[in-house]
Amino acid sequence: MDKTRRSFLSGVAVCAGGALSTGCATGAALSQSKGAVSDVSNISRLRPGGSINSNDPWIEIDAEAFRNNVREVSRMAGGTPIMAPVKNNAYGLGDIVVGPLLASMPEVSRLACVRVSEGLALRAAGVKKPILNMSEVTEEEIEELVLNGIEITCWLDDAGERLDRVSKRLGKPIPVHFFIDTGLNREGMPYNRALPWMKDLARRSSVKVAGIYTMFIHDIEHDKVQLARFNQLIAEARKENIPLGLIHASPSYTTFYLPEARFDTVRSATALFGLYPDANAVSMADLKYVWRLRARVVRLEQLQPGETVGFGPKYTVEKPTTLALLPVGSTDGYPSSAVNNCKVLIGGHLYPVVGSISSAHTIIDVSEKPDVSVGDVATLVGPDHKEIEPRAVAKQAGIGHYALMSRLNPLLPRKLV
């Protein structure tokens, strides 16, 4: 090829998908050194918009809330270092904003992702700490990751042959984490046939064993069985003098409930983002919500009885009613089921969502306290009032807390506050 996929991806790492496109707005170029991202100092991590000069909705990321949650997870883990997963665009909040923030905290020793583009974007955003890609990747992608200092995961039977070929091209061994399936039965090398496979990989000059890990299913009794299987495999590997590198297994759930699964680092994710593993965990840690969805009022109109609102129409006013329009809708991640169920905070007062939520618009009834002006900031989701907290909005809208966060439009500006 005239231009390799590696050099292409490295050059557009901040322009690919979701929050990665943040950097495209700046037009910043990445200088290359053998395909690796080497100069990221001029790359903006924020898309334009969501400012006093824009009516675009935006998402605010609360840096201090993240710091609080990292401290709480560290406390729950007894000081064990944290590997912070920022997969799936940092669970919807924006990986190239959240990733560098988490990497700046001393309790966080490394980051993890599940997409090649995520790892490249984190490097482009200035993350220097170790990064693990937790998915199986192609040979071309292995090369891209290694050139950008990102460790890879493997679990397929032919991993050795593929690593040999990549290592020969690069002229150096590949840092690898063994992913062991102990009962999730989704990904990973099955634990009951992993030992000879690990032994084969470890003896190859193409492989540098960087770690070994498993994933639990988040059921305490089943997790204990998985942990026993994992521990047995580790013991057998040590008898065979197989290097293991960093041992990790514990997500947020087992960080709370299974301390013996901490090993060398806890791979806690959702707790860092303010989500408890279950209702019982609320009393065990003081986690904070880390984000807000906000927009400005762009229109105010008083309607008379009998007038209708929106397509359909689905809403008819029965008395003189003052309505405010917010330029944020379902494509931005605000659930359409919020109509008649959720409220919006403006100037310390809550106003009901009425009518219908379109792809880019939400209508609220401000008749009860109509001292609202065009340009006022409205908070649709955030920690500023119990009725608009993420968990409350999710419940009122009939979706999960994680779903509410992960569905946020990756093109919305992210503001670090």
N, C-alpha and C positions, 0 to 999 in steps of 0.2 A: 504494500500500500504506500501511496505517496506520503500520506500523513497517518501515523499510527493512531489507533484508538487511545493508547496511553497518553500521547502528547496532546491529542485533542481534548480528552477529558481533563487532563491536568490544566489545560489552558482555560477551560470553561467551568471549572469545578464549582465556582460560586454562581453559575448561571443555570444550573441544572435542577429543575423541579423544586417546588415548594419554596421554603425560606432560602434555599440556595440561590434563587434568582435575585435575592436581595442585592448582591454585588453587581448585577447587570446594570442597575440603574446608575451606577457611578462610572461605568465604562472603564473601570480600572483593569489594567493588564497585569498578568502574572508573568514574571520572568521565569524562565525554565532552566533547569540544570539536569540534563539527562532525563527529562520527563518529570522531574520532581518539582513541586511547588516550593519556591525558594524566597520569594519576596512578597509578603502579604501586608506590608506596613500601610499601604495606601488604600486598602480595601475597606469600604464602609460595610458595617454589619446591618445597617438599617435601610429599608426602602423609604423613599420620600413619601410624605403624606402624613395625615393625622396630626397636623400642626395647626397653628393659628391661621395659616394661610390655606388650609385645605379642609374640605368637607369629607374626605375619606375617613371611614371608621378605622380604628386601630386597636392593637392589643398591647397592654402594658405588662411588662415583666418586672416583678418586685424582687430586686436583688437581695434586700435584707430578709425577705421571707425565705428565699432559697438558702441563704446563709443559716438561718434558724433551722431549717429542715435538715441541712447537712450536719449541723451540730447535734441535732436530736438523733439522727440515724447513727452517727458516730458513737454517741452515748449508748444507744441501744445495742450497738455491736461491740461494746467494751473497748472502743478505740481501734478496732480493726480497720485498716485502710479501706476506702470505698472505691470501687469501680463503678462509675456513674454511666449507665446506659442513656444515650440521647437518641435512641432509635426512633423511627417513624416521625422524623422532623421534631425531635424532642417532645414526643407525645402531643404534637400539635402546636407547641409554643414557639418553635423556631430554633433549629439546631445550631445555627451559626450565631445566635444571640445567647442561648442557654449554655451551649457547649463551652465557649470561652469563659463564661461566668463560673460554671462549676469547676473548670480546670484551674481557675485562679485560687481555689480554696485549698488550704493545706491538708484537710482531711481526705480530699479526693486525690487518689494517686494516679488514676487513669480513667479513660472514657471507653465506651463500647458503642458500636453501631451495628446495623444489619444490612446496610446498603453500601456499595462501593462509593457512590456519589456522596454519601454522608461523610464517610471518612475523609475523602478528598476535600470536601467543603470545610470540615473542621480544621484540617491542616491549613487551608487557605485563609481561614478566619484567625489564624495565629496560635492554635493549640499546639503546644510543644510536648505535653505529657504523652505517655504511651496510649495508643488507641488499638482496640481489638475489633476486627470485623467478625461478627458472629454467624455469618452465613457461608455456605459452600459457594465458591466462586470459580470462574473459568480460569484457564491458564493465563490468558491476557490480563484478567483482572488481578490474579495473584501478582503478576509483574507490576501492575499499576500500584497496588497496595504496598508492595515491598519497596518500590522506588520512593514512596512517600512516607516510609517509616511506620507503616501500619501492619500489625500482626494479623495473621490469618487463622481461620478455623478450618479443620478438615474432619471428615468422618466417613468418606466413601472408600470402598475397597481399593480403588485404583489411585488413591492419593499419592502413593509413593512414586509411581511412574510419572504422574503429572508434575510433582515437585522436582523430580530429577531433571525433567526437561526445562523447567523454568530456571532452576538453579544453574544449569549449564549455560543458559543464555545470559544470566545476570553475573555469573562468576562468583556467587556466594551462596551460603545456605539460607534457607527460608525459615523465619521464625513462625512456629506452628503451635496452636493450642488444640489438643485432642478434645473433641466434643463427644461425650459418652452418654448414650441413651440408657437411663436406669429405670425407665417406666413411663415416660411421657409418650413414647411411641409416635413421635412426630419427626424428630431429627436426631442425628447422632449415631455413632457406631454402637450397636447393641452391646451392653456390658458383658454378656456371656460369651462373646467371641472377640472382645476387644484386645485381650492381652497379646496374642501373636501379632495382631495388626500393629499395635503400639511398638512391639519389639522390632518388627520389620522397619517401621518408620525411623525409630530412634537410631538404628545402626547405619542409616544412609547418611552419607556426607552432605546430601542436599538438604537435610533437615536439621534445624536447631529447635529442640523442644522448648517452647516458651511457657506452656501451661497445659492444664487439664481441667475440664469442668463438666458439670451436668446441669440439668434443669429439673426442678420439682414441679408437681402438678397443683400445688397449693391446697392440699388436703393433709392434715398433720399426720394421720396414721399411715397414709400411703407414702408421704415424704420420708417418714422414718424408715420404711422398707427401702426406698430409693437410696437413702443415706447409707444404710448398711451395705447395699450392693456396691456403692461407690467406694466406701472405705475398704471393702474386701478387695476390689480391683487395685486400689492404691497400694495396699499391703503386698499383693502378689507382684505388682510392678516393681516395688522396691526390692523384693527378694530376687528379681531378675536383673537388678541394677539398671532398670529403665529410668532415665531422667524424666522428671515430671514438671519441673518449672513451677509456675504459679498455680496453686490449687484454689479453685473458687466454685461456689455452688449456690450461695444464698441470695435469693431475691428479697424484696421487702417482707413478704409473708414469713419466711423462715428467719429473717433477721429479728423479727418480733418473737417468734414462737419456737424456734429450733436453734438455740445458740451453738450447739455442737456442730452446726453446718457452716460456721463462719470461715474456717480454714485461713487462707492467707489474705483474702480480701472478700468483702461482701459486695454482691452485685445488685445493690438496692437501686430501684428506679422510681417506682410510683410514689414512694414515701418522700423522696426528694421533691416531688412535685405537689406535695400536700395531700396525697390520697392515702388514707388508712387502708390496710389490707382487709379489715372487716370492722364491724361496729365495736367488737370487744377491745380492739386495739386503741380506741380513742382515749382511754384512761391511761395508756402506757406511754404516750408521747404527746408533745405539744406541737403538732404540725400546723403550718400556716398555708393559706391559699396564696398562690404565687402569681396570679394573673387577673387582669380585668379586660373585658370587652367594652369599648367606649365608642361613642359617636357624638356628633354635634346636631342640635336641632337645626333643621334647614327650612322649615316652613311651619307657620301657625295659621290656622283658619278656624272661624266659628261657623258651624253648620246649624241649620234650622231643622226642626222636626220633619221627618219624612225624607230627608236627604240620605243618599247612600254613599258608601265608601268602598273603593277598590273594584276589582274585576268581579263579575258575577251578577249582581253585587251580593256580598255575604253579610253586610252589616248596614243597618238602617238606624239612624239616630232618632230617639223618641222625644228629645227635649233639646233646647239650645246647648250645643256641645262644642268645646274648644279642643281641637285635635292638633297634635304636634307630629311632625314627620321626622323620622331618623333614617339616614341613608345607609342602613345596615339590614341585611336580610338573611335568608336561608343559605345562600351561596357563601356567605361570610361565616357561617357556622352557628347562627342564632336559630334555634329550632322553630319550625313553623307551628309546632304544637304549643308554643309559648302564648299564643293568642288566648285570651280569657283565663289564663292560668298564671301568668308571670307579671311582674311589675318591673319598672325601670326607675332608677334613682336620678333625680335632677335637683340640685340645690338642697339636698337633705330631705326631699319629699319623694314618696313613692307614687308612681302613676301607673295605672293598669294598661296592659297591651290589649288593643281592641282591633276589630275589623279583620284583617288578615295580614300575614307576613309574606311578602313577595320575595323574589330572589335577591332584591337589593333595598327593600324598604320595610320599615316597621312603623306602625301608627300607634300612638298612645293618647289616652284621654287625659287632658290636663285641666279639665273643668273645675275640679275640686279646689285647686289652688293655682289659678292661671297666671301667676307672676313668673312665667317662663318666657324667655326671649330667644329669638333666632341667634344661634352661635353658642348657646349654653351647652355644656358638656353633660351628656347622659351616660350613666353606667348601666349597662344591661346585665353584666355578670361581674362580680367582684366581691371582695371581703368587707365592703363598707357598710353593709346592712345585712342582717340575717336572711331577709327574704330574697336577696339577689346573690347570695353566696353560691359558688358553683354547684355544691351538692344540693342546695335548695332549688335552684333553677332546674337542674337535671331531674329532680324528683317531680317538680311541678309540671315539667314538660314531658314526663313519662319516658325518659331515657336515662342511661347510666352516667355517672360523674365522669368516668374515663371517656365515654363516647362524646360527651359535650366538649371536652377539651381537645380530643383528637380530631374532631371534625372542623376545627377552626380553619378558615381559608389560609393556605400557606402564602398567598400573595398579599395578605394584609400587612401593613407596617407593624413591626415590633419595636416598642419603645422600652428601653431599660431605664427603670426609675429607682 
